[in-house]
Amino acid sequence: MQLPLIENFRPLFLQDVPLLDVRAPVEFADGSFPCASNLPLMNNDERRKIGIRYKEAGQEAAIHLGNTLATDEIKMQRIAAWKSFADQHPDGALYCFRGGMRSQIAQQWLFEHTGVTYPRIRGGYKALRRFLIDELEASANEIHPLVIGGRTGVGKTVLLRRMPNTLDLEEMAWHRGSAFGRHATAQPTAINFENALSIALIKHRDRGNPPLIVEDESNNIGARHLPVNLFRRFRQSPLIILEATVEERVETIIQEYIVNDIEEYNDCFGPDDGFQKWATHALESMDRVKRRLGSEGHGKLRTALETAICIQKKDGTTEAHRLWIRELHTSYYDPMYDYQMSKTWERVVFRGNAEEVEKYIRGYQKA
C-alpha cells in the first residue's frame, strides 16, 4: 500500500498542523517547529551507535544494528506513543530529518501494527526548514512595516500589545533587547527563532498583508539575530516616535524590569531563590554597561542598585530603584538613543504620546 505523502508545506504552518518529529532528541533540541512534538524512532545513544556503524560498515550493517537495538518491547513502546499522538492529532503528519528511512519506518510500523495511515512529509525537517528560510526572504520583500521607536521605557511593547497586525520581535526572541533584557529562562535557539519568525510572517501575509507594526530593534535581540534582509526592510520603513516623560518611563521600567521580572524568576525558582537570582542578574546587567558608564559612573549606579535590592529584600518596596533607573537612562540610554536618532530623522512620519500614536497607527492601517 502506498502510504500518504505531504508536499505542500504552507498549509502545515498556516493551520498549525501538529507535527510528529521522529528524529533523535538531540536533533530536535537544535531546531524544531512550534507545533512539533518529539517522539523519536531512535534515542540519542542509539543514533550515535548506528551512525558509527554506518560510517564503518555501510548502510546494511547500520540497518542490522538498528533492528537489533529495537527490541520488540522498545518497538511496541514507540509505536504506542505514535499511535497516541495520531489519535490525539488525526490531522497531523510525521517527518524525520530528510524524509527518508526513519520516517518511512515509523510510518510503516504505525500502519502495520495499528492500521493508522499517517501522512509523511516529503523531504522531512530539512525541506520544511528550507521552505521557511525561503519564505523569510519573500516576506522581507513583501511586507509593509511601520516601526515604533522611542526612548527606553516609553512603553513601546505595551502599545504594541494593544494593536492589531503586530509582530512582537522581543517576545519571539524572548529578550527585551537591552543589557537588562534577559529573562529567567533561555532564549530559543537561533533556528527556532527564525522558524517562528517565518511562520508569523507567512500568517501575516495570508491575512492580506496589511501594514505590519513592529518595535524598532537593533539587528541583535539578545543573542538572536534578525535576518539581514528583514532587518534592512525594517530600517527602510516609516518610523513613529513614541514619547513619554522621564517619570512615566521610570514607572514603566520598574513594572517591566523589576516587578514583572521578579515574578518570572519566582515562578521559575521559587520566592527565595528567585529573588536572589534576579538580583544577581540585575547586578551582572549593570556590569555589562560599565565601559560606557565609566568606572566612576558604574560604581555609583551599582551601589545605588545594591542599596535598592537590599531595601526591596527587607520590606518589598521598589521605590529605591527609581534613583539608579533615572540616572542610568539619562547617562547611558538617552545619549545612545539621541546618537542613533540623529541618523534616522528622515524616516520619522509621526511622534506623540501613547494615545496619539495609537490613534495615528489605527488611522494609518485603515488608509
Secondary structure, DSSP 8 states (H G I E B T S, - for coil): ----EE---HHHHHTT--EEE-S-HHHHHHS--TTEEE--SS-HHHHHHHHHHHHHH-HHHHHHHHHHHS-HHHHHHHHHHHHHHHHH-TT-EEE-SSSSHHHHHHHHHHHHHH-----EETTHHHHHHHHHHHHHHHHHHH--EEEEE-STTS-HHHHHTTSSSEE-HHHHHTB-SSTT-B-SS----HHHHHHHHHHHHHHHHHTT---EEEE---SEETTEE--HHHHHHHHTS-EEEE---HHHHHHHHIIIIIIHHHHHHHHHH-HHHHHHHHHHHHHHHHHHTHHHHHHHHHHHHHHHHHHHHHHHHHH---TTHHHHHHHHIIIIIHHHHHHHHTTTGGGEEEEE-HHHHHHHHHHHHH-
